[in-house]
Amino acid sequence: MTAKRILLIDGHPDPDRARFVHALADRYAEGAEAAGHRVRRIDIAAMAPDPLITRHQWEKADPPSAVADAQSALVWAEHIVIFYPLWLGDMPALLKAFFEQVMRPGFAFRYRKKGFPEKALKGRSAHVVVTMGMPAFAYRLYYHAHSLKSLERNILKFVGIAPVRRTIIGNVEGDGDARKTWLQTMAKNGRSGR
């Protein structure tokens, strides 16, 4: 197996290490590093990105240094793993602010005179891991995995990041044995670099 450059984005805005998303990200990173993959990590709770307010900020303003560092990490990465909890049917606001800050025109994509913008982050794959209190099948069947599809189509694939794998973990407040199994699964995914 060839070692990969993996960027891990822990999208839980609460810095409390007791959050299950943090444990999943930790186990993935441990598995990846044990297998010889190179891992960099962005913790949204520590970064606390500000939301963009104007189009001018998004298109013309220089990104803050933490955002520029995150952009460098994206350029470095071959594979990106994003972890977040489902809040009110979507990703937490801080994670959305992160994507707005990082995926700026001129970096993540480039406008063209005609047609769709050029995808500037091609050549990278992703794996999105979403946790939630409801059963995963309810999110898939009743809600049609709306926020996850939006992240895949409107952000990741829009800038060229593909293919995108997904893992949906439901009932996170429930069965402790299931949580242990998910932690083992994340370590295994980390070892295989997927």
C-alpha positions as CSV (number, residue, x, y, z in Angstrom):
1,M,0.0,0.0,0.0
2,T,1.3,3.4,-0.9
3,A,1.3,6.0,1.9
4,K,-1.0,8.9,1.3
5,R,-1.0,12.6,2.4
6,I,-4.2,12.8,4.4
7,L,-5.9,16.0,5.7
8,L,-8.3,15.4,8.5
9,I,-10.9,18.1,9.2
10,D,-12.6,17.7,12.6
11,G,-15.7,19.8,12.1
12,H,-17.2,19.7,15.6
13,P,-17.3,23.2,17.0
14,D,-17.3,22.2,20.6
15,P,-13.7,21.8,21.9
16,D,-14.8,19.3,24.6
17,R,-12.8,16.2,23.8
18,A,-15.7,14.0,25.1
19,R,-17.6,14.6,21.8
20,F,-17.8,11.5,19.7
21,V,-16.8,13.2,16.5
22,H,-13.4,14.0,18.2
23,A,-13.0,10.4,19.2
24,L,-13.7,9.2,15.6
25,A,-11.2,11.7,14.2
26,D,-8.6,10.6,16.7
27,R,-9.0,6.9,15.9
28,Y,-8.9,7.6,12.2
29,A,-5.6,9.6,12.6
30,E,-4.1,6.9,14.9
31,G,-4.9,4.2,12.3
32,A,-3.5,6.3,9.4
33,E,-0.3,7.2,11.2
34,A,0.2,3.6,12.3
35,A,0.0,2.5,8.6
36,G,2.6,5.1,7.5
37,H,0.3,7.7,6.1
38,R,1.2,11.4,6.6
39,V,-1.6,13.2,8.5
40,R,-2.3,16.8,9.0
41,R,-5.2,18.0,11.0
42,I,-7.6,21.0,11.2
43,D,-9.7,21.3,14.3
44,I,-12.6,23.7,13.6
45,A,-13.2,24.3,17.3
46,A,-9.6,25.6,17.7
47,M,-9.6,27.5,14.5
48,A,-13.1,29.2,15.0
49,P,-13.3,30.8,11.6
50,D,-15.3,33.9,11.1
51,P,-18.1,33.9,8.6
52,L,-17.8,35.9,5.5
53,I,-20.2,38.9,5.3
54,T,-19.7,40.4,1.9
55,R,-18.9,39.2,-1.6
56,H,-15.9,41.5,-1.6
57,Q,-14.4,39.6,1.4
58,W,-14.9,36.3,-0.4
59,E,-13.5,37.4,-3.7
60,K,-10.9,40.1,-3.0
61,A,-9.8,40.2,0.6
62,D,-6.7,38.3,1.7
63,P,-7.6,35.3,3.8
64,P,-6.6,35.3,7.5
65,S,-3.4,33.4,8.3
66,A,-5.3,30.3,9.7
67,V,-7.3,30.2,6.5
68,A,-4.2,30.5,4.3
69,D,-2.6,27.6,6.4
70,A,-5.8,25.5,5.7
71,Q,-5.5,26.2,2.0
72,S,-1.9,25.1,2.0
73,A,-3.0,21.9,3.8
74,L,-5.6,21.3,1.1
75,V,-3.0,21.7,-1.6
76,W,-0.7,19.3,0.2
77,A,-3.4,16.6,0.7
78,E,-4.2,13.7,-1.6
79,H,-7.2,12.6,0.6
80,I,-9.4,14.7,2.8
81,V,-11.5,13.2,5.7
82,I,-14.2,15.5,7.1
83,F,-16.0,14.7,10.4
84,Y,-19.0,16.6,11.6
85,P,-22.2,16.2,13.7
86,L,-25.5,16.9,12.1
87,W,-27.0,20.0,13.7
88,L,-30.5,21.2,12.7
89,G,-30.3,19.0,9.5
90,D,-26.9,20.5,8.4
91,M,-23.3,20.9,9.2
92,P,-22.5,23.2,12.2
93,A,-22.2,26.9,11.3
94,L,-18.4,27.1,12.1
95,L,-17.7,24.3,9.6
96,K,-19.8,26.1,6.9
97,A,-17.8,29.3,7.8
98,F,-14.6,27.3,7.3
99,F,-15.6,26.1,3.8
100,E,-16.7,29.7,2.9
101,Q,-13.3,31.1,4.0
102,V,-11.2,28.4,2.4
103,M,-13.0,27.7,-0.9
104,R,-12.4,31.1,-2.3
105,P,-12.4,32.0,-6.0
106,G,-8.8,32.0,-7.3
107,F,-7.9,29.2,-4.9
108,A,-10.5,26.5,-5.0
109,F,-11.9,27.4,-8.4
110,R,-11.3,30.0,-11.2
111,Y,-14.0,31.9,-13.1
112,R,-14.0,31.6,-16.9
113,K,-15.5,33.9,-19.4
114,K,-17.8,31.2,-20.5
115,G,-19.1,28.0,-18.9
116,F,-18.6,26.6,-15.4
117,P,-15.7,27.7,-13.3
118,E,-12.4,25.7,-13.5
119,K,-12.1,23.2,-10.7
120,A,-8.7,24.0,-9.0
121,L,-8.6,21.1,-6.5
122,K,-8.8,18.1,-8.8
123,G,-6.8,15.1,-7.9
124,R,-8.0,14.8,-4.3
125,S,-10.5,12.3,-2.9
126,A,-12.6,12.7,0.2
127,H,-14.5,10.8,2.9
128,V,-17.2,12.5,4.9
129,V,-18.3,11.1,8.2
130,V,-21.5,12.5,9.7
131,T,-22.8,11.7,13.2
132,M,-26.4,12.2,14.4
133,G,-28.9,11.3,17.1
134,M,-31.5,9.9,14.7
135,P,-31.1,6.5,13.1
136,A,-29.0,6.7,10.0
137,F,-31.7,5.1,7.8
138,A,-34.1,7.9,8.7
139,Y,-31.6,10.5,7.5
140,R,-31.1,8.6,4.3
141,L,-34.7,7.7,3.5
142,Y,-36.8,10.5,5.0
143,Y,-34.3,13.4,4.7
144,H,-32.5,12.0,1.7
145,A,-29.1,12.9,3.3
146,H,-29.7,16.4,2.1
147,S,-26.8,18.2,3.9
148,L,-24.4,15.5,3.0
149,K,-25.4,15.7,-0.7
150,S,-25.1,19.4,-0.6
151,L,-21.5,19.3,0.8
152,E,-20.6,16.7,-1.8
153,R,-22.1,18.4,-4.9
154,N,-22.0,22.1,-4.0
155,I,-18.6,22.3,-2.3
156,L,-16.3,19.3,-2.8
157,K,-17.2,18.2,-6.3
158,F,-17.6,21.9,-7.4
159,V,-13.9,22.5,-6.7
160,G,-12.8,19.1,-8.2
161,I,-12.6,16.9,-5.1
162,A,-13.8,13.5,-6.1
163,P,-14.6,10.7,-5.5
164,V,-16.4,11.3,-2.2
165,R,-17.1,8.4,0.1
166,R,-19.6,8.8,2.9
167,T,-20.2,7.3,6.3
168,I,-23.4,8.1,8.3
169,I,-23.4,7.2,11.9
170,G,-26.8,7.3,13.6
171,N,-28.0,6.9,17.2
172,V,-24.7,8.2,18.6
173,E,-26.2,8.7,22.0
174,G,-27.3,5.1,22.2
175,D,-25.5,1.7,22.2
176,G,-22.0,1.9,23.7
177,D,-21.0,-1.3,21.8
178,A,-22.0,0.3,18.5
179,R,-19.8,3.3,19.3
180,K,-16.8,1.0,20.0
181,T,-17.5,-0.7,16.6
182,W,-17.5,2.7,14.9
183,L,-14.2,3.6,16.5
184,Q,-12.7,0.4,15.3
185,T,-14.1,1.1,11.8
186,M,-12.5,4.5,11.8
187,A,-9.1,3.1,12.8
188,K,-9.4,0.6,10.0
189,N,-10.4,3.3,7.5
190,G,-7.4,5.3,8.6
191,R,-5.0,2.4,8.1
192,S,-6.3,1.9,4.6
193,G,-6.3,5.6,3.9
194,R,-9.9,5.8,2.8
